Amino acid sequence: MEGSVKEILADINFQKGFGVMGACGDEFSYRIFRELKDPRNPDASFDWRIAQWASHHSLAKEYKIYETADAVVYENISKRISCYRTGGIQLECFTSKEYERPRKSGEAWVHLLIEQVLQGQQRVHFREMKHLYMSLDFTVTKCEQKMREEEYDPGLHAGQAVWYITVENELSEEVTPEGRPDYFWFGMPVFDSRMTANDDNYFLDKGTKKLIYCIGSNTLYGGATQTGKRYRWTYDILPAVRKAFGIARENEFLPGAEFDHMVIGSTNFGWEMP
């Protein structure tokens, strides 16, 4: 329909709980190890999943769920997810409980992400779109460096809040380890504890043959984001997705892909804590 708008995310108020994916070692897996039920809606099936890669304290093994006056909280020793009755969500990652020493080059880093894999009519073709708006209202309330200055290496250590979608080739015969067809990552900047600002950029991962394309913080914010400040934006990413697709094809990624057969496959949002 001309001028129609379609919201493609399900459970946008986080009222159905979460499925928890693996953490590390044998659990580094995309299957669901446990379902965390929202006590307000215990019979619902989850739409959102929790990714906690490289965590040593898995929410699939150790957790508690409780209610406060204004939120339902899922928590263990190293992470807390608060789902507010107003519809917002707060993600907290306590990496002092995860790392026994500063992370070294080549070592994995802790994640706390919420993720939704789109299904059925949620998987909209880019060819059907005139615009594709991503919108976010957020504040990074706190990000504290617990390392001594002599330990800190900004090339290795940071707290980063990120938001990505996957752009997938529905006709691809490839099945990636996470169960996707061939795809590339498209990201929006949220926060980086190093307070660095950047322009739109991309990275060609030669190993996985996947493109990672990111809108720059200069594009959205005119510089780096800061703690304690509220940011609200809506941005049409469709032109940049087309550009990113062209870069992937020019570099012999996405073999055989045509833009008309590309769809939004998933989204994830949260903390990466190198």
MOGIMO-V701443 format. One record per residue. OMEGA is omega in radians with two decimals (999 if undefined). Layout:
BEGIN
OMEGA
OMEGA
END
This chain:
BEGIN
-3.14
3.07
-3.11
3.11
-3.13
3.02
-3.01
3.11
3.06
3.08
-3.05
3.07
3.02
-3.06
-3.11
-3.10
-3.01
2.87
-3.07
3.07
-3.05
-3.07
-3.11
3.13
-3.13
-3.11
-3.14
-2.94
3.11
3.08
-3.13
-3.14
-3.14
3.03
3.09
-3.04
2.99
-3.10
3.09
-3.00
-2.93
-3.11
-3.08
3.02
-3.03
2.95
-3.10
3.07
3.07
3.03
-3.06
-3.05
3.08
3.07
3.07
3.12
-3.02
3.01
3.05
-3.08
-3.08
-3.10
2.92
3.09
3.12
3.13
2.95
-3.12
-3.04
-3.06
2.86
-2.99
3.03
-2.91
2.81
-2.99
-3.02
-3.13
3.12
3.10
-3.11
3.13
-3.00
-3.11
3.08
3.11
-3.14
3.10
3.07
-3.13
3.14
-3.13
-3.06
-2.97
3.03
3.07
-3.08
-3.05
3.05
3.14
3.12
3.14
3.12
3.13
3.12
-3.14
3.12
3.12
-3.02
3.07
2.87
-3.05
2.87
-3.02
3.03
3.04
-3.03
-3.06
2.97
-3.07
3.01
-3.06
-3.02
3.06
3.09
-3.13
-3.12
-3.00
2.88
3.10
3.00
-3.05
2.89
-3.05
-3.09
3.07
-3.00
2.95
2.94
-3.01
-3.07
2.96
-3.02
3.05
-3.12
-3.12
2.98
-3.07
-3.12
3.10
-2.93
3.07
-3.09
3.05
-3.11
-2.91
-3.13
2.89
-3.07
2.99
-2.98
3.03
-3.11
2.85
2.97
3.09
-2.90
3.07
-3.04
-3.13
-3.11
3.05
3.10
2.95
-3.11
-3.13
3.12
3.04
-3.13
2.87
-3.14
-2.98
2.85
3.13
3.03
-2.99
3.05
-3.11
3.06
-3.07
3.02
-3.04
3.12
3.10
3.10
3.08
3.13
3.06
3.05
-3.06
3.10
-3.14
3.11
3.13
-3.06
-3.12
-3.10
-3.05
3.09
3.06
2.97
-3.12
-3.08
2.92
-3.10
3.09
3.07
3.14
-3.05
-2.96
-3.05
-3.12
-3.12
3.04
-3.03
3.05
3.05
-3.10
3.13
3.12
3.09
-3.14
2.97
-3.01
3.10
-3.06
-3.00
3.12
-3.13
3.07
3.08
3.12
-3.13
3.10
3.11
3.12
3.13
-3.11
3.13
-3.12
3.06
2.92
-3.14
-3.08
3.09
-3.06
2.99
-3.05
-3.13
-3.11
3.09
-3.12
2.96
-3.06
-3.08
3.03
2.98
-3.03
3.04
-3.00
2.81
-2.95
3.09
999
END
